[in-house]
Amino acid sequence: MTQTYNEKKQSLFLRAEEVCELMEVSPSFAYKVIKDLNKELSDKGYLVVSGKVSKKYFYERFFGKVC
């Protein structure tokens, strides 16, 4: 069976649903976490996507340095 383009690519971002699962928190808290992390990134001069957070930055902030 052939995979679609979306199935092949790995997203650079986490959505609120994924943050909920990883942190075992409510959707509203996940959105707050995303908003806070995006604010940090924005203050550093990075462009951010509303409602999503950089997967790399999320893992660095919550689980330590990512290789």
Secondary structure as GFF3:
##gff-version 3
##sequence-region A 1 67
A	DSSP	alpha_helix	5	8	.	.	.	ID=ss1
A	DSSP	beta_strand	13	15	.	.	.	ID=ss2
A	DSSP	alpha_helix	16	23	.	.	.	ID=ss3
A	DSSP	alpha_helix	27	43	.	.	.	ID=ss4
A	DSSP	beta_strand	52	54	.	.	.	ID=ss5
A	DSSP	alpha_helix	55	63	.	.	.	ID=ss6
###
